[in-house]
Amino acid sequence: QVVDKDRNPQWSPATIEEVDPAQVDAFFAPLGDLELGLTAPQPQH
């Protein structure tokens, strides 16, 4: 989303119908080796 000085957003794509399903699939695709992982901190005694 881009909002100009007039505060009217200019969406790209402008409508949901214009969204390419391949782009949506790519957004949610697994990242393989680039996937970030989270590890819980280990309590220190």
C-alpha positions in Angstrom: 0.0 0.0 0.0 1.2 3.5 -0.8 -0.5 6.5 0.8 0.2 9.9 -0.8 -0.2 13.3 0.8 -3.9 13.2 0.1 -4.2 10.1 2.4 -5.9 8.0 -0.3 -4.3 4.6 -0.6 -3.3 3.3 -4.0 -3.4 -0.4 -3.8 -1.4 -2.6 -6.2 -3.1 -4.7 -7.4 -6.2 -2.5 -7.1 -8.7 -5.4 -6.6 -8.6 -8.9 -5.1 -9.5 -10.2 -8.6 -6.2 -8.8 -9.9 -4.1 -10.8 -7.4 -2.1 -13.5 -9.1 -2.6 -16.9 -7.3 1.0 -17.8 -8.1 2.2 -14.8 -6.1 0.1 -15.9 -3.2 1.5 -19.4 -3.4 5.0 -18.1 -3.6 4.5 -16.0 -0.5 3.5 -19.0 1.6 5.9 -21.5 0.0 8.5 -23.2 2.3 11.8 -21.4 2.4 13.9 -24.6 2.7 17.4 -23.7 4.0 16.4 -20.1 4.4 13.7 -20.9 6.9 14.2 -19.2 10.2 13.8 -21.2 13.4 13.1 -20.3 16.9 14.6 -21.9 19.9 13.4 -21.5 23.4 16.0 -20.0 25.8 17.4 -22.6 28.2 17.0 -21.7 31.9 20.3 -21.1 33.7 20.7 -22.6 37.1 
